[in-house]
Amino acid sequence: MNDTTHGIRIRPGNLADAPAVLDMLDSAVAWMNDRGNTEQWGTTPYSKKPGGVARVEGYLTENAPHIAELGGTPVGALVMDSGPSPQMPIAPAEEHERYVRLLVSDRRYAGRGIGAALLAHAVEETRRAGVELLRVDCWAGGGGELVAFYERNGFTPTERFLSGAWPGQVLALRVG
């Protein structure tokens, strides 16, 4: 467990966190749509998308989930794995790596450093595992705000890709 200077506590996640994570994802879709972004995750709430609930349950049982809390309330989620999702057109690294599969925060707590705290935790977990490479992929459309967020948190863009019509960017961070 981890406490940051912002009062954010990060703990291991589990299947019981699925409703909170789905709520965060649903609110993120609504938040993006309210700002005119319907391309990144579409317009359907994540919990209503075919396979959405099962995907989150898989994240929480098959991967390494971490939940950020403020005052005991889940406000963010990070899911890590040993490589990119097989559904994405991204090759695994040629070395051991840790990969951020999901990073989401509750939009009601925006601006409190939740995403940055979860990424700092991912760096700690990567280092603790004796791995030097942490990667993530994200939506590269719009004005590039999401890519810029990862850059502000120490990541460097490496390769761009298309998943159907969805423009993506892989970013990497050396932790060792």
C-alpha positions in Angstrom: 0.0 0.0 0.0 1.1 3.5 -0.7 0.2 6.9 0.6 1.0 10.0 -1.4 1.3 13.6 -0.3 -2.1 14.2 -1.8 -3.8 11.8 0.6 -4.2 9.2 -2.2 -3.9 5.6 -0.9 -3.1 2.9 -3.5 -4.0 -0.7 -2.7 -4.2 -3.9 -4.6 -7.5 -4.3 -6.6 -9.8 -7.3 -6.8 -13.1 -8.5 -8.3 -15.1 -6.6 -5.7 -13.8 -3.4 -7.3 -15.5 -4.1 -10.6 -18.6 -1.9 -10.0 -16.4 1.1 -9.0 -14.1 0.7 -12.0 -17.1 0.3 -14.4 -18.6 3.5 -12.9 -15.3 5.3 -13.5 -15.2 4.1 -17.1 -18.8 5.0 -17.7 -18.3 8.5 -16.3 -15.1 8.9 -18.4 -17.1 8.1 -21.5 -19.8 10.7 -20.5 -17.1 13.3 -19.7 -15.4 12.8 -23.0 -18.7 13.0 -24.9 -19.7 16.2 -23.1 -16.5 17.7 -24.5 -17.2 16.5 -28.0 -14.9 13.5 -28.0 -16.9 10.6 -29.3 -14.0 8.9 -31.1 -11.9 7.7 -28.2 -14.3 5.4 -26.5 -17.5 6.0 -28.4 -20.8 7.0 -26.9 -22.0 3.8 -25.3 -21.3 3.6 -21.5 -18.4 1.1 -21.0 -20.6 -1.1 -18.8 -23.1 -1.5 -21.7 -20.5 -2.3 -24.4 -20.4 -5.9 -25.5 -17.7 -7.6 -23.4 -17.1 -4.4 -21.3 -18.0 -6.0 -17.9 -16.2 -9.2 -18.7 -13.1 -7.2 -19.7 -13.0 -5.3 -16.4 -13.6 -8.5 -14.4 -10.7 -10.0 -16.3 -8.5 -7.0 -15.6 -9.3 -7.4 -11.9 -8.7 -11.2 -11.8 -6.1 -12.0 -14.4 -3.8 -8.9 -14.3 -2.2 -6.7 -11.6 -4.9 -4.2 -10.6 -4.4 -1.3 -8.3 -7.0 1.0 -6.8 -6.5 4.6 -5.8 -8.6 5.8 -2.8 -9.3 9.1 -1.2 -10.8 8.7 2.2 -11.6 5.1 1.5 -13.5 5.9 -1.7 -12.2 4.4 -5.0 -11.2 7.3 -7.3 -8.8 5.6 -9.8 -7.7 2.3 -11.2 -4.5 1.1 -12.8 -4.1 -2.3 -14.4 -0.6 -3.6 -15.2 0.5 -6.7 -17.2 3.7 -8.1 -18.6 2.9 -6.8 -22.2 0.3 -5.2 -24.4 -3.1 -6.6 -25.0 -3.1 -9.3 -27.6 -6.1 -7.4 -29.2 -3.9 -4.4 -29.9 -1.6 -4.2 -33.0 1.5 -3.7 -30.8 4.4 -6.0 -30.5 5.8 -7.0 -27.1 9.1 -5.4 -26.2 12.3 -7.3 -26.9 13.0 -7.3 -23.2 11.0 -7.8 -20.1 8.5 -5.0 -19.6 5.5 -4.0 -17.5 2.6 -2.6 -19.4 -0.2 -0.3 -18.3 -3.3 -1.9 -19.7 -5.8 0.5 -18.0 -5.5 3.9 -16.3 -8.7 5.7 -15.3 -9.7 8.2 -12.7 -13.1 9.3 -11.4 -13.8 12.6 -13.2 -15.4 14.0 -10.0 -11.9 14.1 -8.5 -10.2 15.6 -11.6 -7.1 17.7 -10.9 -6.1 16.0 -7.7 -3.1 14.1 -9.2 -4.8 10.6 -9.2 -3.5 9.6 -12.6 0.0 10.8 -11.8 0.0 9.0 -8.5 -1.1 5.8 -10.2 1.6 6.1 -12.8 4.2 6.8 -10.1 2.9 3.6 -8.4 3.4 1.7 -11.8 7.0 2.9 -11.8 7.5 1.6 -8.3 5.9 -1.7 -9.2 8.0 -2.1 -12.3 11.2 -1.3 -10.4 10.2 -3.7 -7.6 9.8 -6.5 -10.2 13.4 -5.8 -11.4 12.1 -4.7 -14.8 13.5 -1.5 -16.4 10.9 -0.8 -19.1 7.3 0.5 -18.5 5.1 1.0 -21.5 1.6 2.2 -22.2 -0.6 2.8 -25.2 -3.2 5.5 -25.5 -5.5 7.3 -27.9 -3.5 9.7 -30.0 -6.5 11.6 -31.6 -8.0 14.9 -30.8 -5.4 17.5 -29.8 -3.0 14.9 -28.4 -3.9 15.8 -24.8 -3.6 12.2 -23.6 -0.2 11.7 -25.1 0.9 15.0 -23.5 -0.4 13.7 -20.1 1.9 10.7 -20.4 4.8 12.9 -21.5 4.3 15.1 -18.5 4.6 12.0 -16.4 8.0 11.0 -17.9 7.0 8.8 -20.8 8.5 9.2 -24.3 6.4 8.5 -27.5 7.8 5.5 -29.4 5.5 4.1 -32.1 2.2 5.2 -33.5 -0.4 2.6 -34.6 -3.9 2.3 -35.9 -6.4 -0.1 -34.4 -9.1 0.0 -37.1 -9.7 3.8 -37.4 -8.5 4.4 -33.8 -5.2 6.3 -33.8 -2.9 5.1 -31.0 0.5 6.0 -29.5 2.8 3.7 -27.5 4.9 5.5 -24.9 7.8 4.1 -22.9 9.6 5.0 -19.6 12.9 3.6 -18.5 12.8 3.1 -14.7 16.2 1.5 -14.1 
